[in-house]
């Protein structure tokens, strides 16, 4: 007979199973999880919620108690919430909400006034918003410097796999664009002999691009992921969000090369226009 | 520990050494305590947050000194994320009066340290109003990326309102009366009710409904949070029906009450506080 699911606070004997869930969900090592929770100066078992079914932990969430300044003059008792995970086999059954319900009540019983956390706007809207969380006015800027082009190349290859699934024919298209983007080393994306490639430009590179572009890397990322297409790129060039020397000449060139651009920028768009 | 003279001979840059666990949190508190989102650093908290983090090594903490006084520091963790090596700047801090010099040398050190650890990328969170740092990181080839945003949820509406009201008593001078709040239950929190009594230079916030009230306000914790943290204008919340006021003609007073409770500060949260 299957036992009903129960939600409770952490016990010593849960650690091994919890570590497995954390490793699977967030890639936490045993050492990292222990540091984060067990070695936290104000650790209390009440700060870790677990959902259990048939002796197996199927969901968890945690909070770290700490003082938090909510205005320039006021510090209150708060908790940083996080590390919420549900065993993939039990997702979509409301386990996450049950865990959060228990978590909030336990935090409240411990005198916590507010719970803060971090999420991408999408996760905030889908999961935390319906639970009652709001996105705060934020004056933090994240600066990123890519030390090499490995991640960009991975994205290009991922997008390439998508294209091959959609049987996009790249034969007969050739194009090479040099990108000098703030936040990444200079690189060249080329389309030749039916293959798309990204190479880092070094002093010894002999690449001869058709077009050179510069600007903020974050503007280019949606294109590399295949989320935006040809006309959006041309729009950014025309509005100078992506800069190119000889604006009109290159805008016309991009419009003339739109077939090639479409081939490596937006596979979905390409398919629909085939 | 490595000492390197930087700029004029009175400045030096070195890695962490015993005793810094007292000086560095003190500097952090001095520099960032005015920001909303600030988590006070005790030696114990800082040691946990930076020094004992498994992904931080002692030579991943750099300290810049002027004539033997600490004027800035950075703590960098190197972690694996999605198969890539990421150098995360947990804390970057310097005295305002030494900003240009300290930021320039610390950021250069961060880049060199990330290179030595073969990091694929460096991630650095900074206060948006730090124009000096912005200029320096841009010169060093950093780009600006979308930030993972802070979330907030109120668990105890009555206690929060009490704390906020007491922190800005002077703003209540032109208000008087008893306001009854009924907070509707949400998906995870049960309903709550409390009263705010304002008058004769005093503000009292109590659970329940002990006194007869001239104004009734009904809303949910999320809307109340949006008004208190300046995300939604109170009048807009009232006009959209997210806040119900009885009698209706008291909406002006309720909007005024919620306006004086508003905390407009933007939040700055360094990477180390993500946990």
Contacts between the chains, C-beta under 8 A, distances in Angstrom:
chain1	res1	chain2	res2	distance
A	27	B	80	7.0
A	27	B	81	7.6
A	29	B	54	7.2
A	31	B	54	4.7
A	32	B	54	5.4
A	32	B	55	7.2
A	35	B	48	7.7
A	35	B	52	6.4
A	35	B	53	6.2
A	35	B	54	5.3
A	36	B	275	6.3
A	39	B	48	6.5
A	39	B	52	6.6
A	40	B	48	6.1
A	41	B	42	7.9
A	41	B	44	4.7
A	41	B	45	6.1
A	41	B	48	5.6
A	64	B	275	5.8
A	66	B	39	5.5
A	66	B	45	7.5
A	67	B	39	6.7
A	67	B	40	5.4
A	68	B	37	7.3
A	68	B	38	7.6
A	68	B	39	6.0
A	69	B	33	7.3
A	69	B	35	7.0
A	69	B	36	5.8
A	69	B	37	6.7
A	69	B	38	4.0
A	69	B	39	7.5
A	69	B	40	7.5
A	70	B	36	5.8
A	70	B	164	7.9
A	70	B	229	7.6
A	70	B	263	6.0
A	70	B	265	7.9
A	71	B	36	5.4
A	71	B	164	7.8
A	71	B	167	6.9
A	71	B	263	4.1
A	71	B	265	5.0
A	72	B	34	5.2
A	72	B	35	7.5
A	72	B	36	6.6
A	72	B	265	5.7
A	73	B	167	5.4
A	73	B	168	7.7
A	74	B	163	6.2
A	74	B	164	6.6
A	74	B	167	4.2
A	74	B	263	7.3
A	75	B	40	6.9
A	76	B	160	7.0
A	76	B	163	5.4
A	80	B	273	7.4
A	80	B	275	5.5
A	81	B	153	8.0
A	82	B	275	5.9
A	97	B	187	6.5
A	97	B	188	7.0
A	100	B	188	5.7
A	101	B	187	7.7
A	101	B	188	4.4
A	104	B	153	7.5
A	104	B	155	5.8
A	104	B	188	5.2
A	104	B	189	6.3
A	107	B	155	6.0
A	108	B	155	4.5
A	108	B	156	6.2
A	112	B	155	5.7
A	112	B	156	7.6
A	113	B	154	7.2
A	113	B	155	6.2
A	113	B	156	4.8
A	113	B	159	5.0
A	113	B	160	5.2
A	113	B	163	7.0
A	114	B	152	5.8
A	114	B	153	6.5
A	114	B	154	5.5
A	114	B	155	6.3
A	114	B	156	8.0
A	114	B	160	6.4
A	115	B	152	7.5
A	115	B	153	4.9
A	115	B	155	6.2
A	116	B	150	6.0
A	116	B	151	6.5
A	116	B	152	5.4
A	116	B	153	7.9
A	117	B	150	7.4
A	117	B	151	4.5
A	117	B	153	7.9
A	118	B	148	4.9
A	118	B	149	6.9
A	118	B	150	5.9
A	118	B	151	6.6
A	118	B	269	7.7
A	118	B	274	5.8
A	119	B	148	6.8
A	119	B	149	6.8
A	119	B	151	5.6
A	120	B	148	6.0
A	120	B	149	7.6
A	121	B	149	6.3
A	124	B	149	6.6
A	124	B	151	5.7
A	128	B	151	5.4
A	128	B	153	7.4
A	129	B	222	8.0
A	130	B	187	6.0
A	131	B	153	6.9
A	131	B	186	7.3
A	131	B	187	5.6
A	131	B	188	5.4
A	132	B	153	5.2
A	132	B	154	7.6
A	132	B	186	4.6
A	132	B	187	7.0
A	132	B	188	6.6
A	132	B	189	6.4
A	132	B	220	7.2
A	132	B	221	5.3
A	132	B	222	4.6
A	132	B	225	7.7
A	133	B	151	4.4
A	133	B	152	6.4
A	133	B	153	4.3
A	133	B	222	7.4
A	134	B	151	6.9
A	134	B	152	5.7
A	134	B	153	7.4
A	134	B	222	6.0
A	134	B	225	5.0
A	134	B	226	5.2
A	134	B	229	6.6
A	134	B	231	5.5
A	135	B	149	5.1
A	135	B	150	7.5
A	135	B	151	6.1
A	135	B	231	7.1
A	136	B	37	7.7
A	136	B	149	6.9
A	136	B	150	4.4
A	136	B	151	6.9
A	136	B	152	5.4
A	136	B	229	6.0
A	136	B	231	7.2
A	136	B	267	5.1
A	137	B	229	7.0
A	137	B	230	5.9
A	137	B	231	6.4
A	137	B	264	7.7
A	137	B	265	7.8
A	137	B	266	4.7
A	137	B	267	6.6
A	138	B	147	6.2
A	138	B	149	5.4
A	138	B	150	5.9
A	138	B	266	6.3
A	138	B	267	5.3
A	138	B	269	7.8
A	139	B	35	7.9
A	139	B	127	6.2
A	139	B	128	4.3
A	139	B	129	6.4
A	139	B	266	3.5
A	139	B	267	6.3
A	139	B	268	5.5
A	140	B	37	7.8
A	140	B	125	5.3
A	140	B	126	7.2
A	140	B	127	6.7
A	140	B	128	6.5
A	140	B	147	5.3
A	140	B	150	7.9
A	140	B	267	6.8
A	140	B	268	5.2
A	140	B	269	5.5
A	140	B	270	7.9
A	141	B	125	7.2
A	141	B	126	5.6
A	141	B	127	7.5
A	141	B	128	4.7
A	141	B	134	7.3
A	141	B	144	5.9
A	141	B	147	6.6
A	142	B	123	6.5
A	142	B	124	7.3
A	142	B	125	5.3
A	142	B	144	7.0
A	142	B	145	4.9
A	142	B	146	7.1
A	142	B	147	4.5
A	142	B	148	7.6
A	143	B	123	7.6
A	143	B	124	4.6
A	143	B	125	7.7
A	143	B	126	6.5
A	143	B	137	4.7
A	143	B	142	4.0
A	143	B	143	7.0
A	143	B	144	6.1
A	143	B	145	7.3
A	144	B	121	6.0
A	144	B	122	6.9
A	144	B	123	5.5
A	144	B	124	7.6
A	144	B	142	6.4
A	144	B	143	5.8
A	144	B	144	7.9
A	144	B	145	4.7
A	145	B	111	7.1
A	145	B	114	7.9
A	145	B	121	6.5
A	145	B	122	4.6
A	145	B	124	8.0
A	145	B	137	7.7
A	145	B	140	6.9
A	145	B	141	5.5
A	145	B	142	4.4
A	145	B	143	7.2
A	146	B	120	7.0
A	146	B	121	5.0
A	147	B	114	6.2
A	147	B	115	6.7
A	147	B	119	5.6
A	147	B	120	5.8
A	147	B	121	6.0
A	147	B	122	6.9
A	148	B	120	6.0
A	150	B	84	6.9
A	150	B	120	5.5
A	151	B	84	6.0
A	151	B	120	6.2
A	151	B	121	6.9
A	181	B	143	6.9
A	182	B	138	6.8
A	182	B	141	6.9
A	182	B	142	7.5
A	182	B	143	4.4
A	183	B	141	6.9
A	183	B	142	6.0
A	183	B	143	2.1
A	183	B	144	7.6
A	183	B	145	7.3
A	184	B	141	8.0
A	184	B	143	7.0
A	185	B	141	8.0
A	216	B	143	5.5
A	216	B	144	6.8
A	217	B	143	4.5
A	217	B	145	7.9
A	218	B	143	6.1
A	218	B	144	6.5
A	218	B	145	5.2
A	218	B	146	6.9
